Every structure is written in structure tokens, then in C-alpha cells.
Amino acid sequence: MARPQPIAALELQPSEAIVVNAASRIFSALIVAGRLTPENQVDLVRLAVRSAVDLALETDRILESDDEHRKKRDRLGPLG
């Protein structure tokens, strides 16, 4: 028996894989909450991915901000 051919080959960057992981958790939560219907599946997938991207961007913004504050504090000393 021949092996089925993959529908698509993906080569995700590490940050993309993190977003996919978060999106799958969000999508799963929507399913558990009873929000999934055949009619809205595509919309919910898009919502999950967009939400995951928003989470990643906001996390990056906050962590960059914290890192900049830490570098400034290190440069100026404890009273700076």
C-alpha cells in the first residue's frame, strides 16, 4: 500500500511554530467552549491565529521594554 502524499510541506521558523502552538490552544478552547460549527471553522481558525500573533507581539513588546529598562538601570546604577 502506498503512503499518502502530504497535503502541504511546512517549514516553520521557531517563532512561527510558537504561534502555531498558541493558536492551536486557542482554537481548542473555542472548540471546548462549543463555539465551533461547520460554518465558522475558517473564521475561528483565523481568530485563533490572529489572537496568537497578538499575544506574541505584545509579549515581545513588553519583554523588549523590560530589557531596555534593565540595560538603562545597569548603565546608570541603582540610583539612576
C-alpha positions in Angstrom: 0.0 0.0 0.0 1.4 3.4 -1.0 1.9 6.0 1.6 -0.4 9.0 1.3 1.2 12.2 0.0 1.3 15.1 2.3 -1.1 17.9 1.5 1.5 20.6 2.2 5.0 20.7 3.4 5.7 23.3 6.0 9.0 24.6 7.1 8.1 26.9 10.1 10.6 29.2 11.7 10.8 28.7 15.5 8.7 31.8 16.2 6.1 30.6 13.7 6.0 27.3 15.5 5.4 29.0 18.8 2.5 31.0 17.2 1.0 27.8 15.8 1.2 26.1 19.2 -0.6 29.1 20.9 -3.2 29.2 18.1 -3.9 25.5 18.5 -4.5 26.0 22.2 -6.8 29.0 21.5 -8.7 27.0 18.8 -9.0 24.1 21.2 -10.5 26.4 23.8 -13.0 27.7 21.3 -14.0 24.1 20.5 -14.4 23.1 24.1 -16.5 26.3 24.7 -18.9 25.0 22.0 -18.2 27.8 19.5 -17.2 25.7 16.6 -19.6 25.0 13.8 -19.0 23.8 10.2 -20.0 27.3 9.0 -17.5 29.2 11.2 -14.5 26.9 11.3 -12.3 29.1 9.0 -13.3 32.2 10.9 -12.4 30.6 14.2 -9.0 29.4 12.9 -8.3 32.9 11.7 -9.4 34.3 15.1 -7.1 31.8 16.9 -4.1 32.6 14.7 -4.6 36.4 14.9 -5.0 36.2 18.7 -1.8 34.1 19.0 0.1 36.7 16.9 -1.3 39.5 19.0 -0.1 37.6 22.1 3.3 37.1 20.7 3.7 40.7 19.6 2.5 42.1 22.9 4.8 39.7 24.8 7.7 40.8 22.6 6.9 44.5 23.2 6.7 44.1 27.0 9.9 42.0 27.2 11.8 44.4 25.0 10.7 47.2 27.2 11.7 45.4 30.3 15.1 44.6 28.8 15.7 48.2 27.8 14.8 49.4 31.3 17.2 46.8 32.8 20.0 47.9 30.5 19.4 51.6 31.4 19.4 50.7 35.1 22.6 48.7 34.7 24.2 51.6 32.9 23.1 54.3 35.4 23.4 52.2 38.5 20.9 51.7 41.3 20.1 55.4 41.8 19.8 56.2 38.1 
